[in-house]
């Protein structure tokens, strides 16, 4: 314990904690990247559906068309 009352962490525990936080941050960034891709796919699907409403003679979109 230092003069502020904080308990000092051993260096190996501190490094493990820093690595864990870095891993969690990278995971969150990966999720955000997937979110951007998902958002793009949803916008494309909505645009396709809107075009198909304008041209009613075409078949409805299938999921694998995206």
N, C-alpha and C positions, 0 to 999 in steps of 0.2 A: 504494500500500500504506500502511495506517495503522499506528499504534503496536502494534496487536494482531497484525499480520501479515496481516490481511484485505485483499483486493484490492477497492478501491472500484469499483462499477459506475457507468457513465455513467447519468444520469437516464432517457434514452430506453430503455436496456436494462432498467433497473429497472421502468419502467412496462410495458414489453412482457411482462416476466416476471409482474408482478402481474395483468395482463389475462389472460394464459394460465392462471394459477392460478384466477382468478375464473371463467373459462370452463369449466375442468375441474370445478370445484366445482358449477357450475350443471348441467353434464351429469350428474354423479353424483346430484344431487338429482332430476333428471328420471328417471333410471333407478330410483331408490328409489320415486318416485311411480308409475311403471309397475309396479313390483313389488307395491305395495299393491293396485293394480287387478287384477293377475293373481291375487293371493292371494284377493281377493274373488270373482273368477270361478270359481276352483277350489273355494272353499267352497260357492258356489251349485250348481256341478255335482255335488259330492258329496252335498249335501242333496237334490237332485233324484233322484240315483241311489238314495239311501236310501229316499225316498218311493216310488219305482217298485218297489223290492224289497218294500215293504209291500203295494203294489197290483199284483200280477203280471199283471193283465189289460191293463194299459196297454202301449203300445209303448215300446221303449227310447229314451232321449234321443238326439237328433241334435245334432251340434256346433252347428248354426245355431240351435238352440232356446235357447242360452245368452244 
